[in-house]
Amino acid sequence: MKRVLLLLSVALLLSSDHTASAFAAKPAHGAGSVQEKKLVIGFSQCTVKEPWRVEFNKRLAAHARAKYPNVQLDILDADDRTELQVAQVRSFIRRGVDAILISPKEAAGLTGVVREASEAGIPVIVLDRDVNYKDYPCFVGGDNKLIGRAAGKVAIDMLGGPGKARGVIYEICGGLASTPAQERRDGFHEIVEKEQGIKLIGGLDGDWKKDKAHSIMQDALKANPEIDLLYAHNDPMAHGAYQAAKAAGRHEELKFIGIDALPNEGLRWVRSGELTATLLYPTPGEVGLDLAMKILAGEKVDRRVTLPTRVFTKENVARGGEEVKLGGG
Ligand code: FRU
């Protein structure tokens, strides 16, 4: 695990966008350095209905306690509702918090309020899912286009290799109003659509939820006598689809690819053979909080910090998976 963390931090150093942010935060109020004075940071988390979000909050809260005892970190759950998330950010603005972290439910609906906070002079750090307004100081998240492409390569290898792959792929998307779902779809399509022997079907919005993916897959199995591989934009949905295929007695005909690779979810399912592969999507909270503190200290930060990914299969999971190279356009 230590090795994985080390690799992650090395890759992180290599992957930042070195255009420093032009955003100049107002110095945090009160006397003393940001390490000493009492600071309030608000975080609006889009939902805690999924394990990845629960882990994200847990790691962030632990990091805040361990590293920034002077910070009061207020974590709010927006319960998968855009209007509630907008109201939460507005309440942070009204309270005049020192910085805002947000992991938006979707792009369009949260764009306005990120702008409002920025125009009120509060530094906003956007985590994991982006918005359409770009004049906030810093985004932290995975490279979802790259993850989509890497998933596409894994799928093609499993179905016979580039130029020779054959079969039907069924895709279940995350919430398509969010940037990770759009990018995971686009990256995957870019690779898979080059293959003459592959038919790519599906593409319904499963809103990242296991139960929705389960029912989408039930219908897909009825409508399609042949499906060779299932690609879902996260592990809960891939596992929901696996369970639907199992109930229909067809799970052994298919390969299942998901994303997130949480130790107790995706990685466990890869070990047990329920999922064929998963790709790491690190939670961005700790890096996001460190960047908020740098901004409050008046330091320049990179505009975009990209977290690395790894691919895990049954063969490589015991040795920590395999690195997926960043970049690639
Ligand atoms: C959790 C989640 C993760 C996924 C991420 C994408 O809400 O669905 O499973 O990787 O959001 O934003």
py3Dmol code that shows the C-alpha trace and the ligand (Angstrom):
import py3Dmol

protein = """\
ATOM      1  CA  MET A   1       0.000   0.000   0.000  1.00  0.00           C
ATOM      2  CA  LYS A   2       2.857   2.342   0.935  1.00  0.00           C
ATOM      3  CA  ARG A   3       4.341   1.721  -2.486  1.00  0.00           C
ATOM      4  CA  VAL A   4       1.075   2.566  -4.194  1.00  0.00           C
ATOM      5  CA  LEU A   5       0.818   5.799  -2.188  1.00  0.00           C
ATOM      6  CA  LEU A   6       4.393   6.689  -3.087  1.00  0.00           C
ATOM      7  CA  LEU A   7       3.721   6.025  -6.750  1.00  0.00           C
ATOM      8  CA  LEU A   8       0.590   8.137  -6.517  1.00  0.00           C
ATOM      9  CA  SER A   9       2.432  11.072  -5.026  1.00  0.00           C
ATOM     10  CA  VAL A  10       5.255  10.860  -7.554  1.00  0.00           C
ATOM     11  CA  ALA A  11       2.779  10.721 -10.414  1.00  0.00           C
ATOM     12  CA  LEU A  12       0.893  13.606  -8.881  1.00  0.00           C
ATOM     13  CA  LEU A  13       3.989  15.759  -8.873  1.00  0.00           C
ATOM     14  CA  LEU A  14       4.485  14.949 -12.526  1.00  0.00           C
ATOM     15  CA  SER A  15       0.976  15.682 -13.581  1.00  0.00           C
ATOM     16  CA  SER A  16       0.142  19.171 -12.355  1.00  0.00           C
ATOM     17  CA  ASP A  17      -0.585  21.895 -14.805  1.00  0.00           C
ATOM     18  CA  HIS A  18       2.159  24.389 -14.089  1.00  0.00           C
ATOM     19  CA  THR A  19       0.206  27.418 -15.206  1.00  0.00           C
ATOM     20  CA  ALA A  20      -0.135  29.047 -11.852  1.00  0.00           C
ATOM     21  CA  SER A  21      -3.574  30.309 -11.025  1.00  0.00           C
ATOM     22  CA  ALA A  22      -4.124  34.011 -11.462  1.00  0.00           C
ATOM     23  CA  PHE A  23      -6.607  33.961  -8.603  1.00  0.00           C
ATOM     24  CA  ALA A  24      -5.523  36.181  -5.729  1.00  0.00           C
ATOM     25  CA  ALA A  25      -7.309  35.190  -2.547  1.00  0.00           C
ATOM     26  CA  LYS A  26      -7.943  37.800   0.095  1.00  0.00           C
ATOM     27  CA  PRO A  27      -5.692  36.985   3.026  1.00  0.00           C
ATOM     28  CA  ALA A  28      -7.688  34.913   5.525  1.00  0.00           C
ATOM     29  CA  HIS A  29      -9.059  37.141   8.291  1.00  0.00           C
ATOM     30  CA  GLY A  30      -7.550  37.539  11.759  1.00  0.00           C
ATOM     31  CA  ALA A  31      -3.966  37.808  12.846  1.00  0.00           C
ATOM     32  CA  GLY A  32      -1.287  35.146  12.539  1.00  0.00           C
ATOM     33  CA  SER A  33      -0.336  32.700   9.814  1.00  0.00           C
ATOM     34  CA  VAL A  34      -2.836  30.321   8.165  1.00  0.00           C
ATOM     35  CA  GLN A  35      -1.297  27.561  10.267  1.00  0.00           C
ATOM     36  CA  GLU A  36      -2.387  29.307  13.448  1.00  0.00           C
ATOM     37  CA  LYS A  37      -5.512  31.340  12.928  1.00  0.00           C
ATOM     38  CA  LYS A  38      -8.973  29.858  13.081  1.00  0.00           C
ATOM     39  CA  LEU A  39     -10.242  29.189   9.563  1.00  0.00           C
ATOM     40  CA  VAL A  40     -13.584  27.961   8.336  1.00  0.00           C
ATOM     41  CA  ILE A  41     -13.736  25.906   5.142  1.00  0.00           C
ATOM     42  CA  GLY A  42     -17.054  24.713   3.741  1.00  0.00           C
ATOM     43  CA  PHE A  43     -17.315  21.572   1.644  1.00  0.00           C
ATOM     44  CA  SER A  44     -20.431  20.681  -0.316  1.00  0.00           C
ATOM     45  CA  GLN A  45     -20.343  16.989  -1.267  1.00  0.00           C
ATOM     46  CA  CYS A  46     -22.886  16.069  -3.969  1.00  0.00           C
ATOM     47  CA  THR A  47     -24.015  12.861  -2.277  1.00  0.00           C
ATOM     48  CA  VAL A  48     -23.023  10.238   0.267  1.00  0.00           C
ATOM     49  CA  LYS A  49     -25.164   7.531  -1.299  1.00  0.00           C
ATOM     50  CA  GLU A  50     -22.117   5.945  -2.920  1.00  0.00           C
ATOM     51  CA  PRO A  51     -19.163   4.311  -1.129  1.00  0.00           C
ATOM     52  CA  TRP A  52     -16.615   6.369  -3.062  1.00  0.00           C
ATOM     53  CA  ARG A  53     -18.151   9.567  -1.625  1.00  0.00           C
ATOM     54  CA  VAL A  54     -18.184   8.164   1.906  1.00  0.00           C
ATOM     55  CA  GLU A  55     -14.498   7.281   1.581  1.00  0.00           C
ATOM     56  CA  PHE A  56     -13.771  10.717   0.083  1.00  0.00           C
ATOM     57  CA  ASN A  57     -15.339  12.475   3.121  1.00  0.00           C
ATOM     58  CA  LYS A  58     -13.657  10.127   5.577  1.00  0.00           C
ATOM     59  CA  ARG A  59     -10.181  10.696   4.131  1.00  0.00           C
ATOM     60  CA  LEU A  60     -10.717  14.448   3.871  1.00  0.00           C
ATOM     61  CA  ALA A  61     -11.974  14.787   7.460  1.00  0.00           C
ATOM     62  CA  ALA A  62      -9.079  12.671   8.790  1.00  0.00           C
ATOM     63  CA  HIS A  63      -6.571  14.754   6.823  1.00  0.00           C
ATOM     64  CA  ALA A  64      -8.065  17.993   8.145  1.00  0.00           C
ATOM     65  CA  ARG A  65      -7.915  16.739  11.748  1.00  0.00           C
ATOM     66  CA  ALA A  66      -4.350  15.483  11.423  1.00  0.00           C
ATOM     67  CA  LYS A  67      -2.829  18.351   9.494  1.00  0.00           C
ATOM     68  CA  TYR A  68      -4.936  21.463  10.130  1.00  0.00           C
ATOM     69  CA  PRO A  69      -6.230  21.531  13.729  1.00  0.00           C
ATOM     70  CA  ASN A  70      -7.013  25.239  13.287  1.00  0.00           C
ATOM     71  CA  VAL A  71      -9.462  24.553  10.462  1.00  0.00           C
ATOM     72  CA  GLN A  72     -13.146  24.056  11.054  1.00  0.00           C
ATOM     73  CA  LEU A  73     -14.192  21.944   8.080  1.00  0.00           C
ATOM     74  CA  ASP A  74     -17.963  21.942   7.557  1.00  0.00           C
ATOM     75  CA  ILE A  75     -18.970  19.042   5.304  1.00  0.00           C
ATOM     76  CA  LEU A  76     -22.502  19.162   3.886  1.00  0.00           C
ATOM     77  CA  ASP A  77     -24.272  16.404   1.942  1.00  0.00           C
ATOM     78  CA  ALA A  78     -26.274  17.699  -1.030  1.00  0.00           C
ATOM     79  CA  ASP A  79     -28.200  14.432  -1.272  1.00  0.00           C
ATOM     80  CA  ASP A  80     -27.820  14.183  -5.063  1.00  0.00           C
ATOM     81  CA  ARG A  81     -29.885  17.382  -5.478  1.00  0.00           C
ATOM     82  CA  THR A  82     -28.507  20.265  -7.516  1.00  0.00           C
ATOM     83  CA  GLU A  83     -30.837  22.867  -5.905  1.00  0.00           C
ATOM     84  CA  LEU A  84     -29.738  21.812  -2.431  1.00  0.00           C
ATOM     85  CA  GLN A  85     -26.084  22.019  -3.441  1.00  0.00           C
ATOM     86  CA  VAL A  86     -26.628  25.528  -4.842  1.00  0.00           C
ATOM     87  CA  ALA A  87     -28.271  26.528  -1.538  1.00  0.00           C
ATOM     88  CA  GLN A  88     -25.369  25.058   0.439  1.00  0.00           C
ATOM     89  CA  VAL A  89     -22.756  27.029  -1.484  1.00  0.00           C
ATOM     90  CA  ARG A  90     -24.850  30.194  -1.082  1.00  0.00           C
ATOM     91  CA  SER A  91     -24.985  29.592   2.668  1.00  0.00           C
ATOM     92  CA  PHE A  92     -21.175  29.328   2.717  1.00  0.00           C
ATOM     93  CA  ILE A  93     -20.963  32.635   0.811  1.00  0.00           C
ATOM     94  CA  ARG A  94     -23.375  34.333   3.252  1.00  0.00           C
ATOM     95  CA  ARG A  95     -21.373  33.071   6.216  1.00  0.00           C
ATOM     96  CA  GLY A  96     -18.192  34.420   4.655  1.00  0.00           C
ATOM     97  CA  VAL A  97     -16.217  31.174   4.988  1.00  0.00           C
ATOM     98  CA  ASP A  98     -12.525  31.410   4.144  1.00  0.00           C
ATOM     99  CA  ALA A  99     -12.635  28.875   1.296  1.00  0.00           C
ATOM    100  CA  ILE A 100     -15.135  26.563  -0.371  1.00  0.00           C
ATOM    101  CA  LEU A 101     -14.587  23.031  -1.610  1.00  0.00           C
ATOM    102  CA  ILE A 102     -17.246  21.585  -3.883  1.00  0.00           C
ATOM    103  CA  SER A 103     -17.708  18.277  -5.649  1.00  0.00           C
ATOM    104  CA  PRO A 104     -20.629  19.135  -7.919  1.00  0.00           C
ATOM    105  CA  LYS A 105     -23.539  16.861  -8.758  1.00  0.00           C
ATOM    106  CA  GLU A 106     -23.453  18.164 -12.337  1.00  0.00           C
ATOM    107  CA  ALA A 107     -21.771  20.853 -14.421  1.00  0.00           C
ATOM    108  CA  ALA A 108     -24.449  23.239 -15.726  1.00  0.00           C
ATOM    109  CA  GLY A 109     -26.528  23.554 -12.545  1.00  0.00           C
ATOM    110  CA  LEU A 110     -23.546  24.390 -10.304  1.00  0.00           C
ATOM    111  CA  THR A 111     -21.752  26.743 -12.684  1.00  0.00           C
ATOM    112  CA  GLY A 112     -23.567  29.906 -11.509  1.00  0.00           C
ATOM    113  CA  VAL A 113     -22.921  29.438  -7.835  1.00  0.00           C
ATOM    114  CA  VAL A 114     -19.211  28.724  -8.326  1.00  0.00           C
ATOM    115  CA  ARG A 115     -19.098  32.030 -10.184  1.00  0.00           C
ATOM    116  CA  GLU A 116     -20.995  33.796  -7.348  1.00  0.00           C
ATOM    117  CA  ALA A 117     -18.540  32.516  -4.748  1.00  0.00           C
ATOM    118  CA  SER A 118     -15.539  33.486  -6.874  1.00  0.00           C
ATOM    119  CA  GLU A 119     -16.971  36.957  -7.473  1.00  0.00           C
ATOM    120  CA  ALA A 120     -17.479  37.290  -3.710  1.00  0.00           C
ATOM    121  CA  GLY A 121     -13.717  36.761  -3.374  1.00  0.00           C
ATOM    122  CA  ILE A 122     -13.929  33.309  -1.808  1.00  0.00           C
ATOM    123  CA  PRO A 123     -11.476  30.792  -3.265  1.00  0.00           C
ATOM    124  CA  VAL A 124     -13.339  27.769  -4.613  1.00  0.00           C
ATOM    125  CA  ILE A 125     -11.591  24.446  -5.169  1.00  0.00           C
ATOM    126  CA  VAL A 126     -13.617  22.214  -7.471  1.00  0.00           C
ATOM    127  CA  LEU A 127     -13.156  18.496  -6.871  1.00  0.00           C
ATOM    128  CA  ASP A 128     -13.674  15.528  -9.224  1.00  0.00           C
ATOM    129  CA  ARG A 129     -16.537  16.899 -11.371  1.00  0.00           C
ATOM    130  CA  ASP A 130     -16.032  20.224 -13.148  1.00  0.00           C
ATOM    131  CA  VAL A 131     -18.366  23.156 -13.870  1.00  0.00           C
ATOM    132  CA  ASN A 132     -18.556  25.351 -16.968  1.00  0.00           C
ATOM    133  CA  TYR A 133     -17.229  28.529 -15.296  1.00  0.00           C
ATOM    134  CA  LYS A 134     -13.424  28.357 -15.253  1.00  0.00           C
ATOM    135  CA  ASP A 135     -12.330  31.445 -13.362  1.00  0.00           C
ATOM    136  CA  TYR A 136     -11.966  29.744  -9.989  1.00  0.00           C
ATOM    137  CA  PRO A 137      -8.482  28.990  -8.673  1.00  0.00           C
ATOM    138  CA  CYS A 138      -8.084  25.237  -8.804  1.00  0.00           C
ATOM    139  CA  PHE A 139      -9.556  21.924  -9.986  1.00  0.00           C
ATOM    140  CA  VAL A 140      -8.436  18.569  -8.559  1.00  0.00           C
ATOM    141  CA  GLY A 141      -9.526  15.274 -10.081  1.00  0.00           C
ATOM    142  CA  GLY A 142      -8.670  12.296 -12.225  1.00  0.00           C
ATOM    143  CA  ASP A 143      -8.108  12.397 -15.974  1.00  0.00           C
ATOM    144  CA  ASN A 144     -11.392  10.834 -16.985  1.00  0.00           C
ATOM    145  CA  LYS A 145     -10.697  10.906 -20.709  1.00  0.00           C
ATOM    146  CA  LEU A 146      -7.519   8.932 -20.066  1.00  0.00           C
ATOM    147  CA  ILE A 147      -9.407   6.531 -17.803  1.00  0.00           C
ATOM    148  CA  GLY A 148     -12.010   6.020 -20.552  1.00  0.00           C
ATOM    149  CA  ARG A 149      -9.274   5.347 -23.110  1.00  0.00           C
ATOM    150  CA  ALA A 150      -7.485   2.954 -20.764  1.00  0.00           C
ATOM    151  CA  ALA A 151     -10.760   1.098 -20.147  1.00  0.00           C
ATOM    152  CA  GLY A 152     -11.227   0.926 -23.925  1.00  0.00           C
ATOM    153  CA  LYS A 153      -7.764  -0.600 -24.365  1.00  0.00           C
ATOM    154  CA  VAL A 154      -8.430  -3.170 -21.641  1.00  0.00           C
ATOM    155  CA  ALA A 155     -11.767  -4.052 -23.300  1.00  0.00           C
ATOM    156  CA  ILE A 156     -10.199  -4.456 -26.734  1.00  0.00           C
ATOM    157  CA  ASP A 157      -7.388  -6.626 -25.345  1.00  0.00           C
ATOM    158  CA  MET A 158      -9.959  -8.853 -23.645  1.00  0.00           C
ATOM    159  CA  LEU A 159     -11.925  -9.272 -26.869  1.00  0.00           C
ATOM    160  CA  GLY A 160      -9.018 -10.354 -29.085  1.00  0.00           C
ATOM    161  CA  GLY A 161      -6.623  -7.391 -29.314  1.00  0.00           C
ATOM    162  CA  PRO A 162      -6.354  -4.310 -31.543  1.00  0.00           C
ATOM    163  CA  GLY A 163      -7.452  -4.972 -35.133  1.00  0.00           C
ATOM    164  CA  LYS A 164      -8.744  -8.441 -34.219  1.00  0.00           C
ATOM    165  CA  ALA A 165     -11.248  -7.772 -31.461  1.00  0.00           C
ATOM    166  CA  ARG A 166     -14.735  -9.201 -31.938  1.00  0.00           C
ATOM    167  CA  GLY A 167     -17.917  -8.895 -29.908  1.00  0.00           C
ATOM    168  CA  VAL A 168     -20.677  -6.786 -28.421  1.00  0.00           C
ATOM    169  CA  ILE A 169     -19.918  -4.217 -25.707  1.00  0.00           C
ATOM    170  CA  TYR A 170     -22.705  -2.796 -23.574  1.00  0.00           C
ATOM    171  CA  GLU A 171     -22.011   0.551 -21.848  1.00  0.00           C
ATOM    172  CA  ILE A 172     -23.736   1.967 -18.750  1.00  0.00           C
ATOM    173  CA  CYS A 173     -22.926   5.633 -18.179  1.00  0.00           C
ATOM    174  CA  GLY A 174     -22.650   7.644 -14.985  1.00  0.00           C
ATOM    175  CA  GLY A 175     -24.718  10.837 -14.634  1.00  0.00           C
ATOM    176  CA  LEU A 176     -24.348  12.306 -18.109  1.00  0.00           C
ATOM    177  CA  ALA A 177     -24.774  15.879 -16.863  1.00  0.00           C
ATOM    178  CA  SER A 178     -21.404  15.461 -15.108  1.00  0.00           C
ATOM    179  CA  THR A 179     -17.977  15.817 -16.693  1.00  0.00           C
ATOM    180  CA  PRO A 180     -16.539  12.442 -15.559  1.00  0.00           C
ATOM    181  CA  ALA A 181     -19.343  10.517 -17.288  1.00  0.00           C
ATOM    182  CA  GLN A 182     -18.953  12.538 -20.493  1.00  0.00           C
ATOM    183  CA  GLU A 183     -15.192  12.046 -20.503  1.00  0.00           C
ATOM    184  CA  ARG A 184     -15.251   8.360 -19.526  1.00  0.00           C
ATOM    185  CA  ARG A 185     -17.679   7.807 -22.410  1.00  0.00           C
ATOM    186  CA  ASP A 186     -15.709   9.883 -24.943  1.00  0.00           C
ATOM    187  CA  GLY A 187     -12.327   8.317 -24.102  1.00  0.00           C
ATOM    188  CA  PHE A 188     -13.756   4.803 -24.310  1.00  0.00           C
ATOM    189  CA  HIS A 189     -15.547   5.456 -27.613  1.00  0.00           C
ATOM    190  CA  GLU A 190     -12.402   6.932 -29.135  1.00  0.00           C
ATOM    191  CA  ILE A 191     -10.595   3.603 -28.706  1.00  0.00           C
ATOM    192  CA  VAL A 192     -13.414   1.134 -29.253  1.00  0.00           C
ATOM    193  CA  GLU A 193     -14.950   2.758 -32.323  1.00  0.00           C
ATOM    194  CA  LYS A 194     -11.714   2.122 -34.263  1.00  0.00           C
ATOM    195  CA  GLU A 195     -12.442  -1.604 -34.112  1.00  0.00           C
ATOM    196  CA  GLN A 196     -14.400  -3.014 -37.066  1.00  0.00           C
ATOM    197  CA  GLY A 197     -15.331  -6.193 -35.225  1.00  0.00           C
ATOM    198  CA  ILE A 198     -16.837  -4.468 -32.179  1.00  0.00           C
ATOM    199  CA  LYS A 199     -20.446  -3.400 -31.775  1.00  0.00           C
ATOM    200  CA  LEU A 200     -20.881  -0.834 -28.994  1.00  0.00           C
ATOM    201  CA  ILE A 201     -24.429  -0.535 -27.644  1.00  0.00           C
ATOM    202  CA  GLY A 202     -26.228   0.844 -24.587  1.00  0.00           C
ATOM    203  CA  GLY A 203     -25.080   4.222 -23.247  1.00  0.00           C
ATOM    204  CA  LEU A 204     -27.995   4.800 -20.851  1.00  0.00           C
ATOM    205  CA  ASP A 205     -27.561   7.080 -17.836  1.00  0.00           C
ATOM    206  CA  GLY A 206     -27.330   4.992 -14.643  1.00  0.00           C
ATOM    207  CA  ASP A 207     -26.626   8.081 -12.452  1.00  0.00           C
ATOM    208  CA  TRP A 208     -23.679   6.181 -10.877  1.00  0.00           C
ATOM    209  CA  LYS A 209     -26.112   3.971  -8.940  1.00  0.00           C
ATOM    210  CA  LYS A 210     -25.871   0.211  -8.487  1.00  0.00           C
ATOM    211  CA  ASP A 211     -29.637  -0.410  -8.430  1.00  0.00           C
ATOM    212  CA  LYS A 212     -30.225   1.632 -11.603  1.00  0.00           C
ATOM    213  CA  ALA A 213     -27.476  -0.271 -13.415  1.00  0.00           C
ATOM    214  CA  HIS A 214     -28.990  -3.539 -12.215  1.00  0.00           C
ATOM    215  CA  SER A 215     -32.317  -2.761 -13.852  1.00  0.00           C
ATOM    216  CA  ILE A 216     -30.702  -1.335 -17.014  1.00  0.00           C
ATOM    217  CA  MET A 217     -28.753  -4.599 -17.327  1.00  0.00           C
ATOM    218  CA  GLN A 218     -31.842  -6.751 -16.786  1.00  0.00           C
ATOM    219  CA  ASP A 219     -33.472  -5.053 -19.786  1.00  0.00           C
ATOM    220  CA  ALA A 220     -30.249  -5.168 -21.817  1.00  0.00           C
ATOM    221  CA  LEU A 221     -29.921  -8.925 -21.325  1.00  0.00           C
ATOM    222  CA  LYS A 222     -33.501  -9.487 -22.452  1.00  0.00           C
ATOM    223  CA  ALA A 223     -33.059  -7.327 -25.548  1.00  0.00           C
ATOM    224  CA  ASN A 224     -29.605  -8.647 -26.545  1.00  0.00           C
ATOM    225  CA  PRO A 225     -28.909 -12.356 -26.888  1.00  0.00           C
ATOM    226  CA  GLU A 226     -25.198 -11.591 -27.192  1.00  0.00           C
ATOM    227  CA  ILE A 227     -23.243  -9.273 -24.898  1.00  0.00           C
ATOM    228  CA  ASP A 228     -19.546 -10.036 -24.443  1.00  0.00           C
ATOM    229  CA  LEU A 229     -18.396  -7.186 -22.260  1.00  0.00           C
ATOM    230  CA  LEU A 230     -19.977  -4.682 -19.912  1.00  0.00           C
ATOM    231  CA  TYR A 231     -18.329  -1.299 -19.372  1.00  0.00           C
ATOM    232  CA  ALA A 232     -19.812   0.788 -16.556  1.00  0.00           C
ATOM    233  CA  HIS A 233     -18.516   4.202 -15.510  1.00  0.00           C
ATOM    234  CA  ASN A 234     -18.055   3.101 -11.891  1.00  0.00           C
ATOM    235  CA  ASP A 235     -17.667  -0.125  -9.903  1.00  0.00           C
ATOM    236  CA  PRO A 236     -21.050  -0.064  -8.133  1.00  0.00           C
ATOM    237  CA  MET A 237     -22.788   0.022 -11.537  1.00  0.00           C
ATOM    238  CA  ALA A 238     -20.495  -2.676 -12.967  1.00  0.00           C
ATOM    239  CA  HIS A 239     -21.274  -4.861  -9.960  1.00  0.00           C
ATOM    240  CA  GLY A 240     -25.028  -4.176 -10.222  1.00  0.00           C
ATOM    241  CA  ALA A 241     -24.840  -5.293 -13.863  1.00  0.00           C
ATOM    242  CA  TYR A 242     -22.822  -8.360 -12.844  1.00  0.00           C
ATOM    243  CA  GLN A 243     -25.515  -9.330 -10.343  1.00  0.00           C
ATOM    244  CA  ALA A 244     -28.233  -8.924 -12.990  1.00  0.00           C
ATOM    245  CA  ALA A 245     -26.255 -11.146 -15.382  1.00  0.00           C
ATOM    246  CA  LYS A 246     -25.728 -13.696 -12.638  1.00  0.00           C
ATOM    247  CA  ALA A 247     -29.446 -13.796 -11.859  1.00  0.00           C
ATOM    248  CA  ALA A 248     -30.071 -14.386 -15.586  1.00  0.00           C
ATOM    249  CA  GLY A 249     -27.449 -17.162 -15.641  1.00  0.00           C
ATOM    250  CA  ARG A 250     -25.302 -15.221 -18.137  1.00  0.00           C
ATOM    251  CA  HIS A 251     -22.463 -13.832 -16.007  1.00  0.00           C
ATOM    252  CA  GLU A 252     -19.941 -16.334 -17.310  1.00  0.00           C
ATOM    253  CA  GLU A 253     -20.471 -15.165 -20.897  1.00  0.00           C
ATOM    254  CA  LEU A 254     -19.365 -11.632 -20.059  1.00  0.00           C
ATOM    255  CA  LYS A 255     -16.435  -9.580 -18.869  1.00  0.00           C
ATOM    256  CA  PHE A 256     -17.120  -6.641 -16.551  1.00  0.00           C
ATOM    257  CA  ILE A 257     -15.097  -3.415 -16.369  1.00  0.00           C
ATOM    258  CA  GLY A 258     -15.685  -0.697 -13.764  1.00  0.00           C
ATOM    259  CA  ILE A 259     -13.902   2.357 -12.329  1.00  0.00           C
ATOM    260  CA  ASP A 260     -12.953   3.545  -8.796  1.00  0.00           C
ATOM    261  CA  ALA A 261     -10.973   0.580  -7.362  1.00  0.00           C
ATOM    262  CA  LEU A 262     -11.878   1.119  -3.705  1.00  0.00           C
ATOM    263  CA  PRO A 263     -10.249  -1.558  -1.519  1.00  0.00           C
ATOM    264  CA  ASN A 264     -13.560  -2.905  -0.241  1.00  0.00           C
ATOM    265  CA  GLU A 265     -15.394  -2.702  -3.526  1.00  0.00           C
ATOM    266  CA  GLY A 266     -13.763  -2.812  -6.953  1.00  0.00           C
ATOM    267  CA  LEU A 267     -10.516  -4.391  -5.777  1.00  0.00           C
ATOM    268  CA  ARG A 268     -12.372  -7.027  -3.779  1.00  0.00           C
ATOM    269  CA  TRP A 269     -14.611  -7.812  -6.748  1.00  0.00           C
ATOM    270  CA  VAL A 270     -11.612  -8.104  -9.078  1.00  0.00           C
ATOM    271  CA  ARG A 271      -9.985 -10.535  -6.620  1.00  0.00           C
ATOM    272  CA  SER A 272     -13.167 -12.598  -6.419  1.00  0.00           C
ATOM    273  CA  GLY A 273     -13.527 -12.617 -10.209  1.00  0.00           C
ATOM    274  CA  GLU A 274     -16.871 -10.771 -10.231  1.00  0.00           C
ATOM    275  CA  LEU A 275     -15.309  -7.826 -12.059  1.00  0.00           C
ATOM    276  CA  THR A 276     -12.700  -8.485 -14.741  1.00  0.00           C
ATOM    277  CA  ALA A 277     -10.988  -5.112 -14.351  1.00  0.00           C
ATOM    278  CA  THR A 278     -11.252  -1.793 -12.558  1.00  0.00           C
ATOM    279  CA  LEU A 279      -9.383   1.504 -12.861  1.00  0.00           C
ATOM    280  CA  LEU A 280      -8.303   3.627  -9.935  1.00  0.00           C
ATOM    281  CA  TYR A 281     -10.075   6.937  -9.387  1.00  0.00           C
ATOM    282  CA  PRO A 282      -8.399   8.470  -6.330  1.00  0.00           C
ATOM    283  CA  THR A 283     -10.483  10.607  -3.973  1.00  0.00           C
ATOM    284  CA  PRO A 284      -9.342  14.233  -4.311  1.00  0.00           C
ATOM    285  CA  GLY A 285     -10.204  15.662  -0.869  1.00  0.00           C
ATOM    286  CA  GLU A 286      -6.792  15.735   0.811  1.00  0.00           C
ATOM    287  CA  VAL A 287      -5.043  17.362  -2.145  1.00  0.00           C
ATOM    288  CA  GLY A 288      -7.945  19.811  -2.463  1.00  0.00           C
ATOM    289  CA  LEU A 289      -7.659  20.889   1.172  1.00  0.00           C
ATOM    290  CA  ASP A 290      -3.874  21.303   0.914  1.00  0.00           C
ATOM    291  CA  LEU A 291      -4.397  23.553  -2.092  1.00  0.00           C
ATOM    292  CA  ALA A 292      -7.065  25.598  -0.303  1.00  0.00           C
ATOM    293  CA  MET A 293      -4.580  26.182   2.538  1.00  0.00           C
ATOM    294  CA  LYS A 294      -1.874  27.237   0.086  1.00  0.00           C
ATOM    295  CA  ILE A 295      -4.230  29.707  -1.554  1.00  0.00           C
ATOM    296  CA  LEU A 296      -5.169  31.115   1.862  1.00  0.00           C
ATOM    297  CA  ALA A 297      -1.473  31.497   2.621  1.00  0.00           C
ATOM    298  CA  GLY A 298      -1.164  33.605  -0.532  1.00  0.00           C
ATOM    299  CA  GLU A 299       0.794  30.957  -2.453  1.00  0.00           C
ATOM    300  CA  LYS A 300       0.250  30.340  -6.142  1.00  0.00           C
ATOM    301  CA  VAL A 301      -1.213  26.971  -7.047  1.00  0.00           C
ATOM    302  CA  ASP A 302      -1.577  25.023 -10.266  1.00  0.00           C
ATOM    303  CA  ARG A 303      -4.869  25.642 -12.026  1.00  0.00           C
ATOM    304  CA  ARG A 304      -5.489  21.949 -12.518  1.00  0.00           C
ATOM    305  CA  VAL A 305      -4.076  19.045 -10.534  1.00  0.00           C
ATOM    306  CA  THR A 306      -4.583  15.657 -12.154  1.00  0.00           C
ATOM    307  CA  LEU A 307      -4.625  12.560  -9.992  1.00  0.00           C
ATOM    308  CA  PRO A 308      -3.113   9.395 -11.487  1.00  0.00           C
ATOM    309  CA  THR A 309      -4.862   6.152 -12.352  1.00  0.00           C
ATOM    310  CA  ARG A 310      -3.945   2.451 -12.380  1.00  0.00           C
ATOM    311  CA  VAL A 311      -5.565  -0.560 -13.957  1.00  0.00           C
ATOM    312  CA  PHE A 312      -6.287  -3.670 -11.876  1.00  0.00           C
ATOM    313  CA  THR A 313      -7.007  -7.174 -13.149  1.00  0.00           C
ATOM    314  CA  LYS A 314      -6.976 -10.520 -11.381  1.00  0.00           C
ATOM    315  CA  GLU A 315      -3.395 -11.090 -12.600  1.00  0.00           C
ATOM    316  CA  ASN A 316      -1.924  -7.850 -11.294  1.00  0.00           C
ATOM    317  CA  VAL A 317      -4.128  -6.895  -8.320  1.00  0.00           C
ATOM    318  CA  ALA A 318      -1.848  -8.566  -5.755  1.00  0.00           C
ATOM    319  CA  ARG A 319       1.109  -6.460  -6.901  1.00  0.00           C
ATOM    320  CA  GLY A 320      -0.805  -3.168  -6.871  1.00  0.00           C
ATOM    321  CA  GLY A 321      -2.073  -3.043 -10.459  1.00  0.00           C
ATOM    322  CA  GLU A 322      -0.367  -1.350 -13.365  1.00  0.00           C
ATOM    323  CA  GLU A 323       0.276   2.283 -14.004  1.00  0.00           C
ATOM    324  CA  VAL A 324      -1.620   4.079 -16.758  1.00  0.00           C
ATOM    325  CA  LYS A 325       0.527   6.812 -18.240  1.00  0.00           C
ATOM    326  CA  LEU A 326      -0.803  10.351 -17.976  1.00  0.00           C
ATOM    327  CA  GLY A 327      -0.939  12.663 -20.942  1.00  0.00           C
ATOM    328  CA  GLY A 328      -1.927  11.170 -24.260  1.00  0.00           C
ATOM    329  CA  GLY A 329      -3.871  14.342 -25.235  1.00  0.00           C
TER     330      GLY A 329
END
"""
ligand_1 = """\
12
FRU
C -19.398 8.683 -6.710
C -18.968 8.545 -8.092
C -17.804 7.616 -8.270
C -17.283 8.103 -9.569
C -17.386 9.587 -9.370
C -17.436 10.364 -10.623
O -20.443 9.613 -6.612
O -20.066 8.105 -8.833
O -18.168 6.277 -8.262
O -16.048 7.651 -9.892
O -18.538 9.782 -8.632
O -17.704 11.703 -10.397
"""
view = py3Dmol.view(width=600, height=400)
view.addModel(protein, "pdb")
view.setStyle({"model": 0}, {"cartoon": {"style": "trace"}})
view.addModel(ligand_1, "xyz")
view.setStyle({"model": 1}, {"stick": {}})
view.zoomTo()
view.show()
